[in-house]
Amino acid sequence: MLRIAGVNIPDNKRVEISLTYIYGVGKNVANNILSELNIDKDKRVKDLTEKEQNDIRSFVEKKVKVEGDLKLEVRDNIKRLKEIGCYRGTRHQKGLPVRGQRTKTNNRTVRGNVRRTMGSGRVKTEKT
């Protein structure tokens, strides 16, 4: 099993798809990596040669910001927004949608399924 940046890459999937298991590598980045290294994107991970595996591993470690470094950068960016007190920072602090979504409805996942209207979370009682 191939291991890149601390992540186990599945053997039976195509290389293009299996690279997306790494945090920070999406489909576009995976395609860019494979095209730069001249590796067929339809090849399975188990069919890669040792040299190709090492090339992918070294390329990702040197030229692509992934996993811990990327998570740290994102956390620092959010922390900076909170410290300067900008709108996006206050939305992060309050746990509300940051990118302009409506909040009257459709933000249950961000708020944690809190129902704030009068009868929305009420248990129905039986009339006998």
C-alpha positions as CSV (number, residue, x, y, z in Angstrom):
1,M,0.0,0.0,0.0
2,L,1.4,3.4,-1.0
3,R,1.7,6.0,1.7
4,I,2.1,9.7,0.9
5,A,2.2,12.5,3.4
6,G,1.0,10.2,6.2
7,V,-2.0,9.0,4.3
8,N,-2.6,5.4,3.0
9,I,-3.5,5.5,-0.7
10,P,-6.0,2.8,-1.8
11,D,-4.5,0.2,-4.2
12,N,-7.4,-0.7,-6.4
13,K,-8.4,2.8,-7.5
14,R,-7.0,4.9,-10.3
15,V,-4.1,7.1,-9.4
16,E,-6.0,10.2,-10.2
17,I,-8.8,9.4,-7.8
18,S,-6.6,7.8,-5.1
19,L,-4.4,10.9,-4.8
20,T,-7.5,12.9,-3.7
21,Y,-7.5,11.0,-0.4
22,I,-4.8,13.4,0.6
23,Y,-6.0,16.6,2.3
24,G,-5.3,19.5,-0.1
25,V,-5.1,17.4,-3.3
26,G,-8.2,17.6,-5.4
27,K,-8.9,16.3,-8.9
28,N,-7.2,19.2,-10.6
29,V,-4.0,19.1,-8.5
30,A,-3.9,15.3,-8.9
31,N,-4.1,15.7,-12.7
32,N,-1.4,18.4,-12.6
33,I,0.9,16.1,-10.6
34,L,0.4,13.2,-13.0
35,S,0.8,15.2,-16.1
36,E,4.0,16.8,-14.8
37,L,5.5,13.4,-13.9
38,N,4.2,11.8,-17.2
39,I,2.2,9.1,-15.5
40,D,-1.0,7.8,-17.0
41,K,-4.0,8.9,-14.9
42,D,-5.9,5.7,-15.7
43,K,-3.3,3.5,-14.2
44,R,-4.1,1.7,-10.9
45,V,-2.0,2.4,-7.8
46,K,-1.1,-1.3,-7.5
47,D,0.4,-1.2,-11.1
48,L,2.7,1.8,-10.4
49,T,6.4,1.0,-10.4
50,E,8.7,1.8,-7.5
51,K,10.2,4.7,-9.4
52,E,6.7,6.2,-10.1
53,Q,5.7,5.9,-6.5
54,N,8.8,7.6,-5.3
55,D,8.4,10.4,-7.9
56,I,4.8,11.0,-6.8
57,R,5.8,11.0,-3.1
58,S,8.7,13.4,-3.5
59,F,6.7,15.7,-5.8
60,V,3.9,16.0,-3.2
61,E,6.2,16.5,-0.3
62,K,8.3,19.2,-2.1
63,K,5.9,21.2,-4.3
64,V,2.3,20.8,-2.9
65,K,1.2,22.1,0.5
66,V,-0.8,19.2,2.0
67,E,-2.2,17.8,5.3
68,G,-0.7,19.3,8.5
69,D,0.9,22.4,6.9
70,L,-2.3,23.3,5.0
71,K,-4.5,22.7,8.0
72,L,-2.2,25.0,10.0
73,E,-2.3,27.7,7.4
74,V,-6.1,27.6,7.2
75,R,-6.4,27.7,11.0
76,D,-4.0,30.7,11.1
77,N,-6.0,32.5,8.4
78,I,-9.3,32.0,10.4
79,K,-7.5,33.2,13.6
80,R,-6.3,36.3,11.8
81,L,-9.8,37.1,10.6
82,K,-11.1,36.8,14.1
83,E,-8.4,39.0,15.6
84,I,-8.9,41.9,13.2
85,G,-12.6,41.7,13.9
86,C,-13.8,41.6,10.3
87,Y,-17.2,40.4,9.2
88,R,-16.0,37.0,8.2
89,G,-14.1,36.6,11.5
90,T,-17.2,37.4,13.5
91,R,-19.2,34.9,11.5
92,H,-16.6,32.2,12.3
93,Q,-16.8,33.1,16.0
94,K,-20.6,32.9,16.1
95,G,-20.6,29.6,14.1
96,L,-22.7,31.0,11.3
97,P,-22.3,30.8,7.5
98,V,-19.4,32.9,6.4
99,R,-19.9,33.1,2.6
100,G,-23.2,35.0,2.3
101,Q,-25.7,32.2,2.5
102,R,-29.1,32.9,3.9
103,T,-29.8,32.2,7.5
104,K,-33.5,32.3,7.8
105,T,-33.6,28.8,6.5
106,N,-31.0,26.3,5.1
107,N,-28.2,26.6,7.6
108,R,-29.0,23.7,9.9
109,T,-25.6,22.1,9.5
110,V,-23.7,25.2,10.5
111,R,-25.9,26.0,13.5
112,G,-26.1,22.4,14.7
113,N,-29.8,21.8,13.8
114,V,-31.0,24.3,16.4
115,R,-34.6,25.2,15.7
116,R,-35.4,28.8,16.8
117,T,-39.0,29.3,15.9
118,M,-42.0,28.9,18.3
119,G,-43.4,25.5,17.3
120,S,-40.6,23.9,15.4
121,G,-39.0,21.8,18.1
122,R,-42.2,21.1,20.0
123,V,-43.3,17.6,20.9
124,K,-46.9,17.0,19.8
125,T,-49.2,16.0,22.7
126,E,-52.0,13.5,22.2
127,K,-55.6,14.8,22.8
128,T,-57.7,12.1,24.6
